[in-house]
């Protein structure tokens, strides 16, 4: 059978699409286009607003293209030492905190996925209860104070070390992707639980690990309220807390000072969104190929 015969067979077996199909495709295309505009335009607006004149942004004249392009907002932001210090602090909190979270979540998910884990059902029930009922903020702060974590930057790293939802997602992933035959073969070869976990389980868990890294990293990167709750020294403020305090400070004043402060606040508001979002936008494409498999398998199970 040559190439012509193959093409002829494909043409013969091709299902002819009706007018109804084309109408359906057109409607789907319009809906997807509108959804894309709804999602993309706010991001586009933030970008052009960050480089537009503050007066044009405040009056609403800028909504399609930048007006009187200026980079004063970025210059004002990056001239501040507290912003750079907050960036460094957030990077440290995100890196160390994510490693800590993943180091607890992945082994916990693996252990709960094993039927032979002692008191497995009891542990799962206790974990589920914490998803619906909590002690509240005040008991949590009192506990952290008793542990010496109040006014301690360490709380921004180890606070909320494990998400029960993420543990169950890992549990479902391992149940769906680790064949019992592989574990039996490892046991016959003399591999214990620890060696099995590190040599067999972790290499096939890259997708769920990537998802956990993204979830926890975004949580640490966006965290700003904990620094206020635990009265952390300003020297150890994360970036989001610094930016939040900066916006509050630029919103005060009187007379002409108010107008000038409002201009500065408008510029900083949009530039700070860009500055705070770029690292996450850089991180996501690196693990996007694993994201779908990790989330879908972990959730649907």
VEXLO-12074 format. One record per residue (C-alpha): residue in three letters; z, y, x; chain. Coordinates in nm, 3 decimals, m for minus. Example, Ala and Ser with C-alpha at 12.3 -4.5 7.8 and 13.67 -1.06 7.14 Angstrom:
2
+--------+---------+---------+---------+--------+
: residu :       w :       v :       u : chaine :
+--------+---------+---------+---------+--------+
:    Ala :   0.780 :  m0.450 :   1.230 :      A :
:    Ser :   0.714 :  m0.106 :   1.367 :      A :
+--------+---------+---------+---------+--------+
//
This chain:
301
+--------+---------+---------+---------+--------+
: residu :       w :       v :       u : chaine :
+--------+---------+---------+---------+--------+
:    Unk :   0.000 :   0.000 :   0.000 :      A :
:    Unk :  m0.111 :   0.327 :   0.158 :      A :
:    Unk :   0.010 :   0.682 :   0.106 :      A :
:    Unk :  m0.241 :   0.752 :  m0.172 :      A :
:    Unk :  m0.121 :   0.453 :  m0.372 :      A :
:    Unk :   0.241 :   0.568 :  m0.336 :      A :
:    Unk :   0.153 :   0.919 :  m0.454 :      A :
:    Unk :  m0.045 :   0.780 :  m0.747 :      A :
:    Unk :   0.249 :   0.558 :  m0.847 :      A :
:    Unk :   0.492 :   0.851 :  m0.832 :      A :
:    Unk :   0.255 :   1.064 :  m1.041 :      A :
:    Unk :   0.215 :   0.785 :  m1.296 :      A :
:    Unk :   0.588 :   0.725 :  m1.332 :      A :
:    Unk :   0.675 :   1.095 :  m1.348 :      A :
:    Unk :   0.830 :   1.189 :  m1.680 :      A :
:    Unk :   0.652 :   1.479 :  m1.842 :      A :
:    Unk :   0.886 :   1.762 :  m1.929 :      A :
:    Unk :   0.862 :   1.915 :  m2.276 :      A :
:    Unk :   0.884 :   2.279 :  m2.379 :      A :
:    Unk :   1.241 :   2.217 :  m2.489 :      A :
:    Unk :   1.329 :   2.116 :  m2.133 :      A :
:    Unk :   1.186 :   2.439 :  m1.995 :      A :
:    Unk :   1.379 :   2.643 :  m2.252 :      A :
:    Unk :   1.696 :   2.457 :  m2.154 :      A :
:    Unk :   1.632 :   2.524 :  m1.784 :      A :
:    Unk :   1.569 :   2.891 :  m1.857 :      A :
:    Unk :   1.894 :   2.927 :  m2.053 :      A :
:    Unk :   2.090 :   2.750 :  m1.779 :      A :
:    Unk :   1.930 :   2.972 :  m1.516 :      A :
:    Unk :   2.022 :   3.289 :  m1.707 :      A :
:    Unk :   2.382 :   3.173 :  m1.756 :      A :
:    Unk :   2.418 :   3.080 :  m1.388 :      A :
:    Unk :   2.268 :   3.415 :  m1.285 :      A :
:    Unk :   2.514 :   3.607 :  m1.503 :      A :
:    Unk :   2.805 :   3.403 :  m1.365 :      A :
:    Unk :   2.686 :   3.472 :  m1.011 :      A :
:    Unk :   2.673 :   3.846 :  m1.084 :      A :
:    Unk :   3.022 :   3.840 :  m1.239 :      A :
:    Unk :   3.160 :   3.664 :  m0.932 :      A :
:    Unk :   2.965 :   3.841 :  m0.657 :      A :
:    Unk :   2.970 :   4.202 :  m0.783 :      A :
:    Unk :   3.348 :   4.258 :  m0.746 :      A :
:    Unk :   3.324 :   4.136 :  m0.386 :      A :
:    Unk :   3.023 :   4.359 :  m0.326 :      A :
:    Unk :   3.203 :   4.654 :  m0.483 :      A :
:    Unk :   3.503 :   4.610 :  m0.254 :      A :
:    Unk :   3.274 :   4.612 :   0.051 :      A :
:    Unk :   3.085 :   4.928 :  m0.047 :      A :
:    Unk :   3.404 :   5.100 :  m0.164 :      A :
:    Unk :   3.566 :   5.035 :   0.174 :      A :
:    Unk :   3.293 :   5.237 :   0.350 :      A :
:    Unk :   3.238 :   5.507 :   0.084 :      A :
:    Unk :   3.386 :   5.854 :   0.053 :      A :
:    Unk :   3.725 :   5.836 :  m0.121 :      A :
:    Unk :   3.636 :   6.109 :  m0.373 :      A :
:    Unk :   3.324 :   5.917 :  m0.480 :      A :
:    Unk :   3.530 :   5.603 :  m0.529 :      A :
:    Unk :   3.800 :   5.785 :  m0.727 :      A :
:    Unk :   3.543 :   5.948 :  m0.958 :      A :
:    Unk :   3.343 :   5.629 :  m1.006 :      A :
:    Unk :   3.019 :   5.768 :  m0.858 :      A :
:    Unk :   2.993 :   5.471 :  m0.624 :      A :
:    Unk :   2.909 :   5.145 :  m0.796 :      A :
:    Unk :   2.568 :   5.033 :  m0.667 :      A :
:    Unk :   2.544 :   5.163 :  m0.312 :      A :
:    Unk :   2.783 :   5.333 :  m0.067 :      A :
:    Unk :   2.822 :   5.710 :  m0.106 :      A :
:    Unk :   2.873 :   5.925 :   0.205 :      A :
:    Unk :   2.935 :   5.630 :   0.431 :      A :
:    Unk :   3.256 :   5.664 :   0.628 :      A :
:    Unk :   3.482 :   5.431 :   0.823 :      A :
:    Unk :   3.795 :   5.645 :   0.801 :      A :
:    Unk :   3.976 :   5.373 :   0.608 :      A :
:    Unk :   3.921 :   5.117 :   0.882 :      A :
:    Unk :   4.008 :   5.371 :   1.152 :      A :
:    Unk :   4.330 :   5.468 :   0.974 :      A :
:    Unk :   4.422 :   5.106 :   0.926 :      A :
:    Unk :   4.358 :   4.982 :   1.278 :      A :
:    Unk :   4.524 :   5.280 :   1.444 :      A :
:    Unk :   4.858 :   5.160 :   1.313 :      A :
:    Unk :   5.065 :   4.938 :   1.539 :      A :
:    Unk :   5.244 :   4.779 :   1.243 :      A :
:    Unk :   4.912 :   4.646 :   1.109 :      A :
:    Unk :   4.826 :   4.476 :   1.438 :      A :
:    Unk :   5.180 :   4.341 :   1.463 :      A :
:    Unk :   5.156 :   4.214 :   1.105 :      A :
:    Unk :   4.826 :   4.044 :   1.189 :      A :
:    Unk :   4.985 :   3.863 :   1.482 :      A :
:    Unk :   5.289 :   3.765 :   1.275 :      A :
:    Unk :   5.073 :   3.631 :   0.993 :      A :
:    Unk :   4.859 :   3.430 :   1.232 :      A :
:    Unk :   5.175 :   3.276 :   1.380 :      A :
:    Unk :   5.329 :   3.205 :   1.039 :      A :
:    Unk :   5.005 :   3.058 :   0.906 :      A :
:    Unk :   4.940 :   2.836 :   1.208 :      A :
:    Unk :   5.293 :   2.704 :   1.251 :      A :
:    Unk :   5.364 :   2.686 :   0.878 :      A :
:    Unk :   5.045 :   2.496 :   0.800 :      A :
:    Unk :   5.112 :   2.244 :   1.076 :      A :
:    Unk :   5.466 :   2.198 :   0.942 :      A :
:    Unk :   5.343 :   2.157 :   0.581 :      A :
:    Unk :   5.068 :   1.908 :   0.667 :      A :
:    Unk :   5.302 :   1.710 :   0.894 :      A :
:    Unk :   5.532 :   1.657 :   0.595 :      A :
:    Unk :   5.275 :   1.619 :   0.316 :      A :
:    Unk :   5.036 :   1.363 :   0.465 :      A :
:    Unk :   5.303 :   1.104 :   0.562 :      A :
:    Unk :   5.477 :   1.157 :   0.226 :      A :
:    Unk :   5.153 :   1.095 :   0.037 :      A :
:    Unk :   5.081 :   0.785 :   0.243 :      A :
:    Unk :   5.430 :   0.643 :   0.190 :      A :
:    Unk :   5.416 :   0.697 :  m0.188 :      A :
:    Unk :   5.075 :   0.527 :  m0.204 :      A :
:    Unk :   5.230 :   0.198 :  m0.079 :      A :
:    Unk :   5.362 :  m0.034 :  m0.350 :      A :
:    Unk :   5.619 :  m0.185 :  m0.114 :      A :
:    Unk :   5.801 :   0.146 :  m0.054 :      A :
:    Unk :   6.167 :   0.095 :  m0.158 :      A :
:    Unk :   6.269 :   0.300 :  m0.466 :      A :
:    Unk :   5.911 :   0.428 :  m0.493 :      A :
:    Unk :   5.922 :   0.488 :  m0.868 :      A :
:    Unk :   6.259 :   0.662 :  m0.849 :      A :
:    Unk :   6.133 :   0.894 :  m0.576 :      A :
:    Unk :   5.821 :   0.978 :  m0.776 :      A :
:    Unk :   6.026 :   1.059 :  m1.086 :      A :
:    Unk :   6.254 :   1.288 :  m0.885 :      A :
:    Unk :   5.952 :   1.465 :  m0.735 :      A :
:    Unk :   5.789 :   1.509 :  m1.076 :      A :
:    Unk :   6.106 :   1.665 :  m1.214 :      A :
:    Unk :   6.088 :   1.937 :  m0.947 :      A :
:    Unk :   5.740 :   2.029 :  m1.074 :      A :
:    Unk :   5.879 :   2.124 :  m1.416 :      A :
:    Unk :   6.235 :   2.235 :  m1.342 :      A :
:    Unk :   6.366 :   2.451 :  m1.058 :      A :
:    Unk :   6.699 :   2.598 :  m0.962 :      A :
:    Unk :   6.564 :   2.952 :  m0.963 :      A :
:    Unk :   6.541 :   3.224 :  m0.704 :      A :
:    Unk :   6.911 :   3.309 :  m0.669 :      A :
:    Unk :   7.028 :   2.951 :  m0.589 :      A :
:    Unk :   6.736 :   2.920 :  m0.347 :      A :
:    Unk :   6.841 :   3.236 :  m0.162 :      A :
:    Unk :   7.205 :   3.122 :  m0.158 :      A :
:    Unk :   7.101 :   2.788 :  m0.012 :      A :
:    Unk :   6.887 :   2.954 :   0.256 :      A :
:    Unk :   7.175 :   3.187 :   0.341 :      A :
:    Unk :   7.405 :   2.885 :   0.384 :      A :
:    Unk :   7.147 :   2.728 :   0.615 :      A :
:    Unk :   7.126 :   3.042 :   0.828 :      A :
:    Unk :   6.773 :   3.127 :   0.713 :      A :
:    Unk :   6.851 :   3.457 :   0.543 :      A :
:    Unk :   6.708 :   3.749 :   0.744 :      A :
:    Unk :   6.550 :   3.485 :   0.967 :      A :
:    Unk :   6.169 :   3.488 :   1.016 :      A :
:    Unk :   6.182 :   3.109 :   1.038 :      A :
:    Unk :   6.203 :   3.098 :   0.658 :      A :
:    Unk :   5.844 :   3.226 :   0.645 :      A :
:    Unk :   5.737 :   2.911 :   0.830 :      A :
:    Unk :   5.947 :   2.632 :   0.683 :      A :
:    Unk :   6.019 :   2.779 :   0.339 :      A :
:    Unk :   5.854 :   2.565 :   0.070 :      A :
:    Unk :   5.767 :   2.299 :   0.325 :      A :
:    Unk :   5.617 :   2.055 :   0.075 :      A :
:    Unk :   5.416 :   2.102 :  m0.242 :      A :
:    Unk :   5.471 :   1.808 :  m0.478 :      A :
:    Unk :   5.125 :   1.856 :  m0.626 :      A :
:    Unk :   4.971 :   1.825 :  m0.281 :      A :
:    Unk :   5.179 :   1.514 :  m0.208 :      A :
:    Unk :   5.047 :   1.345 :  m0.522 :      A :
:    Unk :   4.693 :   1.449 :  m0.433 :      A :
:    Unk :   4.733 :   1.281 :  m0.092 :      A :
:    Unk :   4.885 :   0.976 :  m0.260 :      A :
:    Unk :   4.583 :   0.939 :  m0.488 :      A :
:    Unk :   4.346 :   0.986 :  m0.197 :      A :
:    Unk :   4.506 :   0.709 :   0.007 :      A :
:    Unk :   4.514 :   0.472 :  m0.291 :      A :
:    Unk :   4.142 :   0.526 :  m0.346 :      A :
:    Unk :   4.017 :   0.523 :   0.012 :      A :
:    Unk :   4.228 :   0.273 :   0.208 :      A :
:    Unk :   4.119 :  m0.089 :   0.142 :      A :
:    Unk :   4.398 :  m0.346 :   0.142 :      A :
:    Unk :   4.184 :  m0.571 :   0.362 :      A :
:    Unk :   4.198 :  m0.317 :   0.644 :      A :
:    Unk :   4.576 :  m0.302 :   0.626 :      A :
:    Unk :   4.602 :  m0.680 :   0.616 :      A :
:    Unk :   4.377 :  m0.708 :   0.922 :      A :
:    Unk :   4.589 :  m0.453 :   1.107 :      A :
:    Unk :   4.904 :  m0.645 :   1.017 :      A :
:    Unk :   4.755 :  m0.970 :   1.143 :      A :
:    Unk :   4.667 :  m0.798 :   1.470 :      A :
:    Unk :   5.031 :  m0.699 :   1.508 :      A :
:    Unk :   5.006 :  m0.330 :   1.418 :      A :
:    Unk :   5.325 :  m0.186 :   1.274 :      A :
:    Unk :   5.356 :   0.089 :   1.014 :      A :
:    Unk :   5.354 :   0.374 :   1.264 :      A :
:    Unk :   5.056 :   0.248 :   1.461 :      A :
:    Unk :   4.866 :   0.171 :   1.141 :      A :
:    Unk :   4.926 :   0.522 :   1.016 :      A :
:    Unk :   4.817 :   0.699 :   1.334 :      A :
:    Unk :   4.533 :   0.466 :   1.441 :      A :
:    Unk :   4.382 :   0.370 :   1.103 :      A :
:    Unk :   4.492 :   0.608 :   0.831 :      A :
:    Unk :   4.467 :   0.951 :   0.992 :      A :
:    Unk :   4.108 :   0.901 :   1.120 :      A :
:    Unk :   3.982 :   0.832 :   0.765 :      A :
:    Unk :   4.192 :   1.109 :   0.609 :      A :
:    Unk :   4.007 :   1.407 :   0.758 :      A :
:    Unk :   3.884 :   1.525 :   0.418 :      A :
:    Unk :   4.226 :   1.536 :   0.251 :      A :
:    Unk :   4.382 :   1.684 :   0.565 :      A :
:    Unk :   4.119 :   1.961 :   0.557 :      A :
:    Unk :   4.200 :   2.034 :   0.194 :      A :
:    Unk :   4.573 :   2.048 :   0.269 :      A :
:    Unk :   4.510 :   2.281 :   0.563 :      A :
:    Unk :   4.313 :   2.516 :   0.339 :      A :
:    Unk :   4.568 :   2.512 :   0.056 :      A :
:    Unk :   4.868 :   2.570 :   0.279 :      A :
:    Unk :   4.695 :   2.821 :   0.508 :      A :
:    Unk :   4.589 :   3.038 :   0.213 :      A :
:    Unk :   4.944 :   3.025 :   0.078 :      A :
:    Unk :   5.095 :   3.137 :   0.408 :      A :
:    Unk :   4.829 :   3.402 :   0.464 :      A :
:    Unk :   4.881 :   3.562 :   0.121 :      A :
:    Unk :   5.260 :   3.541 :   0.127 :      A :
:    Unk :   5.425 :   3.883 :   0.123 :      A :
:    Unk :   5.716 :   3.866 :  m0.120 :      A :
:    Unk :   5.935 :   3.633 :   0.088 :      A :
:    Unk :   5.979 :   3.899 :   0.355 :      A :
:    Unk :   6.134 :   4.124 :   0.088 :      A :
:    Unk :   6.341 :   3.849 :  m0.075 :      A :
:    Unk :   6.500 :   3.737 :   0.250 :      A :
:    Unk :   6.532 :   4.089 :   0.390 :      A :
:    Unk :   6.331 :   4.015 :   0.704 :      A :
:    Unk :   6.329 :   4.283 :   0.973 :      A :
:    Unk :   6.017 :   4.502 :   0.959 :      A :
:    Unk :   5.924 :   4.392 :   1.310 :      A :
:    Unk :   5.856 :   4.044 :   1.168 :      A :
:    Unk :   5.671 :   4.151 :   0.853 :      A :
:    Unk :   5.353 :   3.952 :   0.781 :      A :
:    Unk :   5.028 :   4.142 :   0.731 :      A :
:    Unk :   5.036 :   4.136 :   0.351 :      A :
:    Unk :   5.385 :   4.285 :   0.343 :      A :
:    Unk :   5.279 :   4.557 :   0.588 :      A :
:    Unk :   4.975 :   4.644 :   0.376 :      A :
:    Unk :   5.179 :   4.646 :   0.057 :      A :
:    Unk :   5.433 :   4.883 :   0.211 :      A :
:    Unk :   5.153 :   5.098 :   0.349 :      A :
:    Unk :   4.999 :   5.143 :   0.004 :      A :
:    Unk :   5.337 :   5.235 :  m0.143 :      A :
:    Unk :   5.393 :   5.492 :   0.130 :      A :
:    Unk :   5.053 :   5.656 :   0.085 :      A :
:    Unk :   5.109 :   5.692 :  m0.291 :      A :
:    Unk :   5.389 :   5.949 :  m0.251 :      A :
:    Unk :   5.375 :   6.324 :  m0.197 :      A :
:    Unk :   5.340 :   6.657 :  m0.380 :      A :
:    Unk :   5.059 :   6.903 :  m0.461 :      A :
:    Unk :   4.767 :   6.887 :  m0.220 :      A :
:    Unk :   4.956 :   6.624 :  m0.028 :      A :
:    Unk :   4.930 :   6.397 :  m0.331 :      A :
:    Unk :   4.551 :   6.430 :  m0.344 :      A :
:    Unk :   4.514 :   6.365 :   0.026 :      A :
:    Unk :   4.750 :   6.070 :   0.007 :      A :
:    Unk :   4.555 :   5.933 :  m0.289 :      A :
:    Unk :   4.234 :   5.956 :  m0.087 :      A :
:    Unk :   4.397 :   5.772 :   0.201 :      A :
:    Unk :   4.547 :   5.513 :  m0.034 :      A :
:    Unk :   4.206 :   5.455 :  m0.194 :      A :
:    Unk :   4.040 :   5.397 :   0.141 :      A :
:    Unk :   4.318 :   5.177 :   0.273 :      A :
:    Unk :   4.332 :   4.976 :  m0.049 :      A :
:    Unk :   3.977 :   4.846 :  m0.015 :      A :
:    Unk :   3.972 :   4.819 :   0.364 :      A :
:    Unk :   4.297 :   4.621 :   0.358 :      A :
:    Unk :   4.141 :   4.372 :   0.115 :      A :
:    Unk :   3.852 :   4.320 :   0.356 :      A :
:    Unk :   4.079 :   4.293 :   0.659 :      A :
:    Unk :   4.313 :   4.047 :   0.488 :      A :
:    Unk :   4.036 :   3.831 :   0.344 :      A :
:    Unk :   3.798 :   3.789 :   0.637 :      A :
:    Unk :   4.002 :   3.519 :   0.821 :      A :
:    Unk :   4.012 :   3.298 :   0.511 :      A :
:    Unk :   3.639 :   3.349 :   0.455 :      A :
:    Unk :   3.583 :   3.238 :   0.814 :      A :
:    Unk :   3.808 :   2.933 :   0.772 :      A :
:    Unk :   3.658 :   2.799 :   0.449 :      A :
:    Unk :   3.301 :   2.719 :   0.574 :      A :
:    Unk :   3.452 :   2.513 :   0.856 :      A :
:    Unk :   3.615 :   2.267 :   0.614 :      A :
:    Unk :   3.390 :   2.310 :   0.309 :      A :
:    Unk :   3.210 :   1.982 :   0.371 :      A :
:    Unk :   3.539 :   1.795 :   0.331 :      A :
:    Unk :   3.668 :   2.005 :   0.042 :      A :
:    Unk :   3.479 :   1.843 :  m0.244 :      A :
:    Unk :   3.561 :   1.485 :  m0.147 :      A :
:    Unk :   3.926 :   1.555 :  m0.079 :      A :
:    Unk :   3.992 :   1.751 :  m0.398 :      A :
:    Unk :   3.790 :   1.535 :  m0.636 :      A :
:    Unk :   3.916 :   1.200 :  m0.513 :      A :
:    Unk :   4.272 :   1.325 :  m0.490 :      A :
:    Unk :   4.269 :   1.482 :  m0.837 :      A :
:    Unk :   4.076 :   1.237 :  m1.054 :      A :
:    Unk :   4.266 :   0.930 :  m0.943 :      A :
+--------+---------+---------+---------+--------+
//
